[in-house]
Amino acid sequence: MDDFNRRVLINMSNLHGGGGLQVAISFVNELLKLPLPDYRVKILISKEISESFDDERFLKSKWDFKTLDTYGLKTLLSSLPAIEKDHDIIFTLFGPKYTLNSSVIDIEGFAQPWIIYPNNPVFKRLPWYEKVRVRLRFFVQKLFFKRAKHLVVELDHVKESLVDKKVCGKESISIVHNSISSLYLDPKQWERVYLPRNANEIAIGFVTRDYPHKNISILAAVAKLLNEKYELPVRFYFTLTNEEWGNFREQFGEYGRTVGALRVTQCPRFYEQLDAVVFPSLLECFSATPLEALSMRVPLFASDRGFVKDVCAGYAIYFDPLNADDIARVIANYFLGDRKSDDELERARNYVLSFSSAEERAKRYLGIIEQYLEK
């Protein structure tokens, strides 16, 4: 069959926040630079993705973009099931895709650590009724993921766990490394963000939303230890909405602030005003935050967990994310004398730039689609 008669749908209609949205914006940015392939492609993007670009860029592009918002199981009642019937291959950047059509080839990105690590530290803290709800939610997600013909993951440990959990066979999983957006290489695109820091304070930032696995609360105890035990004037800065910050304001007191939710184009300016970045997450498949921090030549304190170490190697400074005393000790040791040199920070940046690129990632996604066009 002539490839031009094959129809491909790239689905990002379900991405509205967090790391998935950041990857989607980066992917769209790369697609806009690439020539059209020799097969038909329609691209569904959420409102949040669309609002991250000037309308003019879409108008000038020859790619076929359409804005559509889908949400969880409500997707079954959306227009997506009807749209996908007109396509041969559906690539969902991050699934699961909640439709029941079995006549198309489904390729889905997988980034749901709760499925592959069900007995994680966050789960153990939940009350029994929340545990039941979480188990049910991710059981349903797992069923939809198992319907996919091919899964795309970001690191080896995710592939190994998916095979072990019998979600997918190893021959039906591809690894495409995450990367920083090409935005980080072009300061002209960076937007200003105001950091209300005092002249003498140590500003440590965390780009995050209020998800339980991000382990934000432990930093309140860390902040108190750093200021009172180690006599270091540390303040933590977050990118939480004012509503989210309301869950933490009292815990942190004067030792924490939020700058509000940032646009992707504001993040580089946020990083460059910090003395360090902290990443105490307990559960990830992959997060770009550590790579973004290193790419901006900012010291990174991070969880001593495989999902960070597999990516950042020896370029981060690690701590036990469940132990506030250990986190405070590691941070204090750094600022009391064991600081990284400019050369070390530059080597970390060069490492990140060699790890993967947004352009390579976009081309790998298209390459996986094209493998199925050829079958």
N, C-alpha and C positions, 0 to 999 in steps of 0.2 A: 504493500500500500504506500502511496506517495505520502511522505511525512506531512506535506502541507494540508492534507486531508485529515490528519490526526489532530485532535483538539485537546489542548492542555489547559487545565484550570489551576492557577496558583492561588491558594486560599489563605488569607491572613485576616479574615473577617472576625475571627474570635480573639484577637490580640488587642487588649485595651490598657494594659499597664505592666509595670515591672520589667524584668529582663527580656521577656518575650517581645514586648513592644519595642525595646531598644534594638534588638536584632532585626525586627521587621523593618524599622525605619532605615537601618543600615543596608539591608537587602534591597529595599526599594531604591535607595540612593545609588547603589551599584547597578541595578537594572536600568536605571535612567541613562547610564553612561554606555551601556552595551548595545550593540546592534541587534535588531530583531532576528530571532532564529528562523530556520526554514520550516517551522511548523506553527500552527495557530495557537496563540496564548491569550487567555483572559486572566486578569489579576484582580482579585477581590481584596480590598483593604478596608480596615475599620476607619471610623471617623477620626480616631486619635492618630492613626498613621497619616491620613489625608491632611490633617491640620498641621502636621510637622513640615509640610512642604508648601511652597508658593504654588498657587493654582497654575501659574504660567509654565512651571516645569512640566506639569501633566499635559497642558495644552500643546506644548511644543513636542512632546514625546510621541513616538509612533506606537508605543506599547498601549495595550487596551486595558485601562484601569477603570474599575467600578467600585464605588463605596457601598459597603454593606456591613451591618453590625449583627453578629450572632453571639449568643450567650448560652453556653452549656447545653443542657437537654432541650432548652427552648428552640435550639437550632432545628429540631425536627418539625417545628411549626413555621419556620422561616422560609424564604424563597430559595435557600441554598439547595435543598433536595431537588427542586425543579431545575435549577441552573446546572447542577452537576450531571444531569441526565444527558445533556448535550455535549459531554466531554468524554474522552477516552481515559485520560489520566488526571488524577487530582493530587496535587502536591500541597499538603497542609503544613505550613512552616513549623508550627508546634501544635500537636494534637492534644487530646483526641478530637476527631471530627465526628460530631454526633449526627450522623445520617445512616440510613439502612440500605442504601443502594449497593447491590452486589455486582452490578454489571460494569463498574469502572475499576481501574487499577488505582488503589489508594497508596500513596507514599506519605508518611507522616513523620514529622520531627518529634522526638521523645525527650522530654525534660521534666519528668515527674518523679522526683526521688522518693516520694511517699509510697510508690508502687514497688520499687526495688529495695527500699529499706523500711519496711513497715514497722519494725520495732525500734524506731529511732528515739533519741532522748526527748524530743518534743512530744511524741506519742505517749511516752511513759508518764508525762506530767499531767495529761488530760484526765478529767473526771470520767467515770465509766460511760456516761451517756454520750459524751463527746467522742470517746473511743469507738462506740458503736456507729455513730454517724460518720466518722472518718473512714472506718473500715468499709462501710456500705458505699460511700462516695468513690473510693478508689477501687473497689471491686467492680463497680460499673465502668469506671474509666478503663480499667484493665481489659474488660470485655470488648470495649470499642477499639482499643489499641490492637487487640488480637485479630480484629477484622482486617487490619492493614496488610497489604501485600509486602510492604517494605518499610522499615523504620530507619530514621536518621538520628544518630546520637552525636554527642560532642566529645566524649572521652571513652577510653577503653574500659574503664571500670563499669560504665553504664551498659555497654554491650555485653560484658561478661555476666552482669547481674540479670539482664533481660533473658539471656539464654538459660541461665540457671533457674529463673522463675518460669521458664517455658512460655514466655510471652511471644517470642519470635525465635526462629532458627538463626544460627550465626551467619548463614549464607544470605539471609534476608535483612541484614543490618549493615549500614554504612556509617563510618565515623567521619564527620566533618568538623574539624576543630573550630571552636568559637574564636573570635578575634575582637580587637578594638575596632570601632568604626573608623573609616578613613577621615572622618571629621577631625580626629585628634592630630592629623597631619597637616591640617589647614587652619591656622589661627584666624584667618579672615572670616571663618564661619562662626567663631566663638562669640557667644552673647554674654554680656556682663551679668554678674550676680553679686549682690551686696552681702558681705560677711561682716556682721557687726562685732568684730573682735576688738579687745583691748590691746594696747601696744605691748604690754609685758606678758600676755598670756600665751600658752602653748595651745594652738588650735588643732584638734584632731577630728577628722570628719568621717562620716559613714553615709554613703549614698544607698538609700534603702527605702522600702515601704514597710508598713507595720504588719509583717508576717511573723507568726510565732517562731519559725525556724531561724529568723534573723537574730534572735537572742539579744535584743536591744536592752532589756531590763538589767542584765548583768553589768552593763557599763555604768549604771548609776552607782553601784558599789565600788566599781573601779575608779570612777571620778572622785569619790570621797576619799579613797585610799591615797590616790595620787596627790590630792590637795592637802590632806591632813597628816597622813603618815610620812609621805615623801616630800611634803612642802613644795610641790610643783604646781604652778598655776595653770592647770589643765582645764580646758572646757571642750566638751564634745559638741559638734555641730552635725545636725541631721537634715535630711531632705524629706522630712515627713510633712504631710498637710497639717494645718492647724488642728483639725479634728483628731488626727492620729497622735499629734504631739500632746493632746489633752490626756492621753493614756499614760504619759510619762513625765509630764511637767513637774508634778509634785515630787516624784522620786529623785529627779536630777537637781531640782532647785536652781541655784545660780551656776551649777556646773554643767548645764546643758542648754542648748537652744536649737531651734529649727530655722532653716532659711526658706522653708516651704518646698513644695514639690517643684522640681526643676525640669525645664525642657532639656532634651538631649544636648542641644547646642549650648546650654549653660554649664553643663558638667565640667568641661575643661577649665573654665574660669573659677569654678568652685575648688577644684583640686589644686590649682596653682596658688591659692591663698592659704593653703593648709600647711602645717608643720609635719603632719603625718595623716595616714588613713588607717582606720581600724576595720577589721572584717571578722566579727565573732560568730559567724553563721555556724549552725549545727547540721545543716542538711542542704545539699545542693547536688544537682547533676553537673552544673557548671555555672559560674558567674563571671561576667566580664569585669566587674568592679576591681578585683585585684590587678588585672592586666592594665586597666585604665589608669589606676594609681601609679603603677610602675612606669607606664609610658609617659607620665607627666613628671617623672623624676621625684616622686614623693615617697618617703619611707612607708612601708606597708607592714602593719602588725596584723597577723591573721591566724585563724584556727589551725591547729596542728591536726589537720584532717586530709585524707587523700585527695578529696575534690579540690583542695587548694594546692597541695604540694605537687600533685601531678602536673599542674599548670605552671606554678611559680617557682618550682625547684628551690634553689638556695637563695633566691632573690628577695624572699619575704622573711620577716622575723616572726617566729611561731610561738603560740601559747596554747594552754589548755583552755578551751572556750567555756568549760564548766566551772572554772576556778577563778574567781575574781582576784584573789591574792596573786595568782600566777600571772594573770593579764597585767595587773598593776606593776608587778616586779619587772616584767619584760619591758614595759613601756618606760618605767623609771630608770632602768639600767641604760636604756638608750639615751635618754635626755640628760642623764647625769654623767655622761662621758663616752659611752660606746656608740658614737654616732657614725653613720655611713658617710664616706667621703663623696665628693662630687663625682669622682671617677667611678665609684661603685654604683651610684645612682644612674650614671650614664650607661654603664654596662647593663643594668637592669632594663633600661629603656630599649637598648639595642636588642636585648634578648626578646622582649615583647614584640618588637617590630619583625623579628625573624620567626616568631612562633607561628603566625598565620596572618593573613590579611583579609579585609572585607571583600576585596575583589576576588581573591582565590576562593573564599567561602561561597560567594554568589555563583561562580563558575562551577564549583563542585555540585551545588544544588541542581543546576541546570544539567550537568553531566549525568546525574543519577536519573533524572527524568528522561534524558535521551537514551539511556541504556534500555529503558522499557519501551521507548518508541521503536527501537531496533528489533525487539523480540516479536 
